[in-house]
Each structure stands twice: as structure tokens, then as C-alpha cells.
Amino acid sequence: MKSLTSRIVLRTLALFVILATSLPSAFPRQTSVKSSSHVKPGIDVLRDRGFDILKGKRVGLITNPTGISSDLEQTVDILHDAPGVRLVALFGPEHGVRGDVEGGKEVNGFNDSRTGLPVYSLYGRTRKPTKDMLRGIDVLVYDIQDIGVRSYTYISTLGLAMEAAAENNVKFVVLDRPNPLTGTRVEGPMLNLKYKSFIGAYQIPYVYGMTAGELAEMINMEGWLQNGVKCNLVVVPMEGWKRAMWWDETGLVWVPTSPHIPHATTPMFYVMTGLLGELGTANQGVGYTLPFELVGASWVDGEKLAEYLNLQRIGGVQFRPLSYRPFYFDTAGSRFLGVQIHVTERDNLDMTGVQVSVLDALQRLFPHKDIFDRAKPERTESFDKAAGSSELRKALLSRKPVKEILKTMSDDCSTFKAKREKYLLYE
């Protein structure tokens, strides 16, 4: 006969299971490797093919902690141990090969402790592989998980590395990976080439709806590399990935792509509040436990902001007032009032609608704390570069209706959508 304590424990566990399985959720935080879908990223496919395109070659690898197989083995180790493949150098993007460097901070070169290989920084003195770095390399391999947003710098590194490969007669291989925002969403402002920068290198929308492999094909064939050069590009495609898949439907485990993208869901929130973070006049959760999921400042009335935003009936989200204190960065210890963004229907989510509506709401509700006028000149410049032009900022300053702003963006995306079609590798 079970003891009273045992019966209480069992009943408690049973109740927990019932509650856990019945609570509604727009998306899970993390997924298990086991899933009804089994997407094979490019590194898995290459391994299954016996590393055919790398056999007998001296290989350089551009990667970071996200470069892993579906069974969580690092691409560095896979290629280092691959028969017939000679891995001779590693290259690290922003945040470094180990992913532990703060955004915007220079990354230094070093020797990898496990393999002894030289690690060259592509986010330090140079952001493009030099001739000396590529000396003795036959093939340059790119294996980095991206988030599908133009202002995220990995695709800028991708293009510069392709350019260097073309100039130095080095084959370039992209090991493809899923887009966590799905491959169907194309939205947000387009880049005006006058605002080209490392956080906006190509004339694509803020959310471009392509994998790294697809985008590499487009960059190469559209002549977007400097002087119109083309590299000898090979994309190793995934197996099992469909364009409409969200990350938790792939069966793959998410590895943080940078310190403030901890979950597979964070890219959605990055689209919804990332531009606000460029200004530095309000907080978007960075410095707290919910990066990009919050909007707050000491001068915000959270109740008022939540009520206003909920009345806009933006697809797929609800806003809840809250107060919070960031734990780190220059805002540490400050008490912020604001809202938390809750995704309720991700398939109906209007990410750009949230982004523009939040910026508009802060302008309209708290004009005495104008988020643009109070921004430092360099932060305003950063906002425009991330947005792709000054048009969004000017439209918000002139109090142009949100619907008009979003319609202009949608119209601008139409040409890109048609152009991108021929580069899509997946259904």
C-alpha cells in the first residue's frame, strides 16, 4: 500500500502533466531532436555523401557554435575528422567562432584549442578574408545558422567571403540551414543602396524569406558582389525542409545564433522591436531575460501603451503591461514600465505591423519623450541603416498613418518577391 506522501506526489505529477499538455501555446520555446519531421541540414547531407566535393581539398571553414549536425556534432569536428578532407583554417563572424563576444565588439584571431587550427576573425581589422588568409585554401565552406533578417550581419559576412573567394579563385560552398521565420515571409522596408552598410548589404527586404543558400545564389547571380564578380558557388541543400516550416517543426535543436537570440522564437521578436533598439531611447528587453520581447522606458505608461496597441488589432499578438529591471548593460537596475509582446497566432503574425505600430505608438502617446529627437546622431544613423533608408523614420516623424507605411513597404517588396522566385531551392 502506497504511503500518503507517495500518493500526493503521484497526484501532483499527474496534475502537472495535465496542465502542461493542456495550456495553449503559440510556439514551444525549445524543440527536441525527436520530431515527426526530420530535416537534414547541409552538413548532414554532405556527410551522407561522403564529403564528395571536399575530398582531397584544403578547406577553410566559416562557422560558429550554430554550425552543428542534427545529432549536435560541431561542423568543425566533423570536417576535421572527415577522411580525405584537410581542414586548414577557421573563420569567425560577429560574436566569434565560439559565439561569446558581445554584438558590435571586435573579434580577435587565435588558435583553436581542439584542432590547433588558426582562427581568423571576420569581425575585426577586416571583415573580408584577405589573400593571406586564403593562401593554401582550395575550398571555403560556410556553415552558420541565420535568422532571416537583413540587419543581422552574418549575410554580410557571407557576401564578403564569396567576393574574396571569387577574387582568389577559391570554390565557395554553403551548407544550407532553415530560415527560422519560415521561407514564406517577405516583409518590411527595402534597402536603398545609398544606405548600404554591414547591417544592410543587399537590396532586399528586412525579412527576405530565403535560406542562406538561396540568398547566396541570388547574391552571386544578380551581380551584387563588388565589381560584379561571380564565385564558383556550390550550395549543399537540406533534405526534408519545407518553406512553411517553423523551427519547432524541423526536428532540429536551436543553438543561440548570438547572445541575444537565445531561442528559435526570438527572431520573430527581433523583427518586432529590433529597430527600436537601434535608437537607444527606449528598451526592447535586451539587458533583461526577454530580449526583444519587451518595450519599455522609465517614462512609459505600460497600461496606456498596452491598451493602445491592443486596440490596433495587429495580427497574431497581444500586449500586456509590466514593469521590469534590466540586469546588465548601461540600463542595469533601472525600473522600466512598458509592455510584453505575446504571440498568440504565429501563422497570422504581422511582425512588421508590430514594429511600425510600436514606434508609432511611442511617438503619439509620449511626444514629450520623442524617441527620435532624443536619439544621439550616431544612433539615428544606425536606425536608418538598419531600416534600409530614412523613409520610415521620416514617415513616423510626420505622423503618417501606420496602414499607409505598411502598404508602401508591401508594394516595395513585390518586385523582390518576383525576382527571388528563380533562386528558391525548396517548395
C-alpha positions in Angstrom: 0.0 0.0 0.0 1.4 3.4 -1.1 2.1 5.9 1.6 0.1 9.1 1.8 3.2 11.1 0.7 3.7 8.9 -2.4 0.0 9.3 -3.3 0.3 13.0 -3.0 3.4 13.1 -5.1 1.9 11.0 -7.9 -1.3 13.0 -7.9 0.7 16.3 -8.1 2.8 14.9 -11.0 -0.4 13.8 -12.8 -1.9 17.2 -12.4 1.3 18.9 -13.7 1.2 16.7 -16.8 -2.4 17.5 -17.5 -1.8 21.2 -17.1 1.4 21.2 -19.1 -0.3 19.4 -22.1 -3.5 21.5 -22.0 -2.1 25.0 -21.8 -2.3 26.9 -25.1 0.9 28.0 -26.7 1.6 29.8 -29.9 5.0 28.0 -30.1 7.3 26.0 -27.9 10.5 27.6 -26.5 12.7 24.6 -27.5 12.2 21.5 -29.5 13.6 18.1 -29.1 15.8 16.4 -31.7 13.0 13.8 -32.0 10.2 15.1 -34.2 7.7 13.9 -36.8 9.8 15.9 -39.2 13.5 15.2 -39.7 15.2 18.0 -41.6 18.8 17.3 -42.5 20.9 20.5 -42.6 23.6 20.8 -45.3 26.3 19.3 -43.1 24.3 16.1 -42.6 23.7 15.8 -46.3 27.4 16.4 -47.1 28.4 13.8 -44.6 25.9 11.3 -46.1 27.5 12.0 -49.5 31.0 11.1 -48.1 32.2 14.7 -48.3 32.4 14.3 -52.1 33.1 17.9 -53.0 35.7 18.3 -50.3 37.7 15.1 -50.9 41.4 15.8 -51.5 40.9 19.6 -50.8 42.4 22.0 -48.4 39.4 23.5 -46.7 38.7 26.8 -44.8 35.5 26.9 -42.7 33.4 30.0 -41.7 31.4 29.0 -38.8 30.3 29.5 -35.1 28.5 27.4 -32.5 25.4 27.1 -34.7 27.4 25.0 -37.2 26.3 21.6 -36.0 24.8 18.5 -37.4 21.3 17.2 -36.4 23.0 15.0 -33.8 24.7 18.0 -32.3 28.3 17.4 -33.5 30.2 20.5 -34.5 30.9 21.0 -38.2 34.5 21.9 -37.2 35.0 18.5 -35.7 33.1 16.7 -38.5 35.3 18.2 -41.2 38.5 18.0 -39.1 37.9 14.2 -38.7 36.5 13.6 -42.2 38.5 11.1 -44.3 40.2 12.7 -47.3 39.4 16.2 -46.2 42.1 18.6 -44.9 40.7 21.3 -42.8 43.4 24.0 -42.6 41.7 27.2 -41.2 38.7 28.5 -39.4 37.0 31.9 -39.8 34.7 33.6 -37.3 31.9 36.2 -37.9 30.5 38.7 -35.5 30.3 37.2 -32.0 33.2 34.9 -32.9 33.7 31.2 -33.7 32.6 30.4 -30.1 29.7 32.9 -30.1 30.7 34.5 -26.8 31.6 38.1 -28.0 29.1 40.9 -27.4 27.4 42.4 -30.5 29.4 45.1 -32.3 32.7 44.2 -30.4 35.8 43.3 -32.4 36.7 39.7 -32.6 40.4 38.7 -32.3 42.1 35.8 -34.0 43.6 32.8 -32.1 44.4 29.1 -32.4 41.6 26.6 -31.8 42.3 24.6 -28.7 41.0 21.3 -30.0 42.2 21.3 -33.6 45.2 23.7 -33.3 44.0 25.4 -36.4 44.4 29.2 -36.9 41.1 31.1 -36.4 40.8 34.2 -38.5 38.5 37.0 -37.4 36.0 38.4 -40.0 34.8 41.0 -37.5 38.0 42.8 -36.5 40.6 44.5 -38.6 39.0 43.1 -41.7 35.5 41.8 -42.4 36.6 40.1 -45.7 39.0 37.2 -45.9 42.3 38.5 -47.2 44.6 36.9 -49.7 47.0 35.8 -47.0 44.1 34.2 -45.0 43.1 32.3 -48.1 46.6 31.2 -49.2 46.7 27.4 -49.5 42.9 27.0 -49.3 41.1 25.3 -52.2 37.5 25.5 -50.8 35.9 27.9 -48.4 32.9 26.4 -46.6 30.2 28.5 -44.9 28.1 26.9 -42.2 26.2 29.4 -40.0 22.6 29.5 -38.8 21.0 32.7 -39.7 17.7 34.4 -38.6 16.3 35.6 -41.9 16.6 39.4 -41.2 18.6 41.8 -43.3 20.2 43.7 -40.4 21.8 40.5 -39.0 25.4 40.6 -40.1 26.0 37.0 -41.0 24.7 37.5 -44.5 27.1 40.5 -44.9 29.9 38.2 -43.9 28.6 35.6 -46.4 28.7 38.1 -49.3 32.2 39.4 -48.5 33.5 35.8 -48.2 32.0 34.9 -51.6 33.7 38.0 -53.0 37.1 37.1 -51.6 36.6 33.5 -52.9 35.9 34.8 -56.4 38.9 37.2 -56.3 41.3 34.4 -55.2 39.9 31.5 -57.3 38.6 29.6 -54.3 35.5 27.4 -54.5 32.7 28.5 -52.2 30.4 26.0 -50.5 27.3 26.9 -48.5 25.9 24.2 -46.2 22.3 25.2 -46.0 20.1 25.6 -43.0 16.4 26.5 -42.2 15.1 30.0 -42.0 13.5 30.2 -38.5 11.0 32.8 -39.8 9.9 30.2 -42.5 10.8 30.7 -46.1 7.4 32.3 -47.0 7.5 35.6 -45.2 8.8 38.6 -47.1 8.1 41.9 -45.4 9.4 45.1 -44.1 11.3 48.0 -45.7 13.6 47.5 -48.7 17.2 48.7 -48.6 18.0 51.8 -50.5 21.6 51.3 -51.7 22.5 54.8 -50.5 22.2 53.3 -47.0 24.3 50.2 -47.7 26.3 49.1 -44.7 27.4 46.0 -42.8 23.9 45.9 -41.3 22.3 46.2 -44.7 24.4 44.9 -47.5 21.9 43.9 -50.2 18.8 45.3 -51.8 16.4 43.0 -50.0 13.6 43.5 -47.6 14.1 43.5 -43.8 12.6 40.0 -43.8 13.6 38.3 -47.0 12.1 34.8 -46.9 15.2 32.8 -48.1 17.7 30.4 -46.7 21.4 31.3 -46.7 22.0 29.0 -49.7 19.2 30.6 -51.7 20.4 34.1 -50.8 23.9 33.2 -51.8 22.7 32.1 -55.2 20.8 35.4 -55.6 23.8 37.5 -54.5 26.0 35.6 -56.9 23.8 35.6 -60.0 22.4 39.2 -59.6 25.9 40.6 -59.7 25.7 42.0 -56.2 29.3 41.2 -55.4 31.8 44.1 -55.8 32.6 44.7 -59.5 30.0 42.1 -60.4 32.4 39.2 -59.8 30.9 35.7 -59.5 32.3 33.0 -57.3 32.4 29.2 -58.0 29.4 28.6 -55.7 28.0 25.3 -54.6 25.0 25.0 -52.3 24.6 21.8 -50.4 20.8 21.8 -49.8 18.9 20.5 -46.9 16.7 17.4 -47.1 13.2 17.4 -45.7 12.7 21.2 -45.3 9.6 22.9 -46.5 9.2 26.6 -46.9 6.2 26.9 -44.5 8.1 25.2 -41.6 8.7 27.0 -38.3 11.8 25.9 -36.4 10.0 23.6 -34.0 8.6 21.6 -37.0 12.1 20.8 -38.3 13.2 18.4 -35.5 16.4 20.4 -35.0 17.7 21.8 -31.8 18.2 25.6 -31.7 21.6 26.9 -30.8 21.7 30.6 -29.9 22.9 32.5 -33.0 24.2 35.3 -30.8 23.9 36.2 -27.1 20.6 37.9 -27.6 18.9 35.4 -29.8 18.6 32.6 -27.3 15.5 30.8 -28.7 14.2 29.8 -32.0 11.3 32.2 -31.4 13.5 35.2 -30.7 13.9 36.1 -34.4 10.2 36.9 -34.5 10.6 39.4 -31.7 13.8 40.8 -33.2 11.7 41.8 -36.2 9.0 43.3 -33.9 11.4 45.5 -31.8 14.9 45.4 -33.3 14.7 48.8 -34.9 13.7 50.4 -31.6 16.9 49.1 -30.1 19.0 51.0 -32.7 17.8 54.3 -31.2 18.8 53.7 -27.6 16.0 55.9 -26.3 13.7 53.0 -25.1 14.4 49.5 -24.2 13.4 46.3 -26.1 14.2 43.7 -23.4 17.9 43.5 -24.1 19.6 43.5 -20.7 16.7 41.5 -19.2 15.7 37.9 -19.6 13.3 38.5 -22.5 15.4 40.1 -25.3 13.3 41.8 -28.0 10.0 40.7 -26.3 9.5 43.9 -24.3 9.1 47.6 -24.9 9.8 49.9 -22.0 11.3 53.0 -20.6 11.1 54.9 -17.3 8.7 57.4 -18.9 6.3 54.8 -20.5 2.8 54.2 -19.1 2.5 50.5 -19.6 -1.3 50.3 -19.2 -1.8 53.1 -21.7 0.6 51.6 -24.2 -0.8 48.1 -23.9 -4.4 49.4 -24.3 -3.5 51.5 -27.4 -1.6 48.7 -29.1 -4.3 46.1 -28.4 -6.9 48.4 -30.0 -4.9 48.4 -33.2 -5.9 44.7 -33.7 -2.5 43.7 -35.0 -2.5 40.1 -36.3 -1.2 37.3 -34.0 -0.2 39.3 -30.9 -1.4 40.7 -27.6 0.3 43.3 -25.4 0.4 43.1 -21.6 1.6 45.9 -19.3 4.5 45.1 -17.0 7.5 46.7 -15.1 11.0 45.2 -15.1 14.6 46.0 -14.2 17.4 45.0 -16.6 20.3 43.1 -15.1 23.1 44.3 -17.3 24.4 46.9 -19.8 24.1 50.6 -19.1 20.4 50.2 -18.1 21.1 47.8 -15.3 19.0 48.4 -12.2 16.7 51.0 -13.9 13.0 50.4 -13.5 11.2 50.3 -16.8 7.5 50.4 -17.4 6.1 49.1 -20.6 4.6 46.0 -22.3 5.4 42.4 -23.1 4.6 41.1 -26.5 2.8 37.8 -26.6 2.5 35.9 -29.8 -0.9 34.2 -29.9 -1.2 33.0 -33.5 2.2 32.8 -35.3 0.7 31.9 -38.7 -1.3 35.2 -38.6 1.5 37.2 -37.1 2.2 40.6 -38.6 5.8 41.2 -37.4 6.3 44.4 -39.4 2.9 45.6 -38.3 4.1 45.3 -34.7 7.4 47.0 -35.3 5.9 50.1 -37.0 2.9 50.2 -34.6 5.2 50.2 -31.5 7.4 53.0 -32.9 4.3 55.0 -33.9 2.6 54.4 -30.5 5.6 55.7 -28.6 5.7 58.8 -30.8 2.0 59.5 -30.4 1.4 58.6 -26.7 4.6 60.1 -25.3 5.6 63.1 -27.6 7.4 64.8 -24.7 9.9 61.9 -24.8 10.3 61.8 -28.6 12.2 58.6 -29.4 13.9 60.1 -32.5 14.7 63.6 -31.3 16.3 62.3 -28.1 18.5 59.8 -30.0 22.1 60.5 -30.5 23.1 61.3 -34.1 25.0 58.0 -34.5 22.0 56.1 -33.2 19.7 57.8 -35.7 22.2 56.9 -38.4 22.2 53.3 -37.2 18.4 53.2 -37.2 18.3 54.4 -40.8 20.9 51.9 -41.9 19.1 49.0 -40.2 15.7 50.2 -41.7 17.3 50.5 -45.1 16.7 54.2 -45.6 15.5 57.3 -43.8 12.0 56.9 -45.2 10.5 55.0 -42.2 11.9 57.5 -39.7 10.6 60.5 -41.7 7.1 58.9 -42.1 6.9 58.3 -38.4 8.0 61.8 -37.6 5.4 63.2 -39.9 2.7 61.0 -38.2 1.9 59.2 -41.4 -0.7 56.5 -40.6 0.7 53.0 -39.9 -1.5 51.5 -42.6 0.0 53.7 -45.3 3.5 53.0 -44.2 2.9 49.2 -44.3 1.2 49.5 -47.7 4.3 51.3 -49.1 6.5 48.6 -47.7 4.3 45.8 -49.2 4.3 47.4 -52.6 8.1 47.8 -52.5 8.5 44.1 -51.7 6.5 43.0 -54.7 9.4 43.3 -57.2 11.8 41.5 -54.9 9.3 38.6 -54.5 9.2 38.1 -58.2 13.0 38.3 -58.6 13.7 35.9 -55.8 11.5 33.1 -57.2 14.1 31.7 -59.6 16.6 31.2 -56.7 14.3 29.2 -54.4 15.5 25.7 -53.8 12.6 24.3 -51.7 8.9 24.0 -52.1 
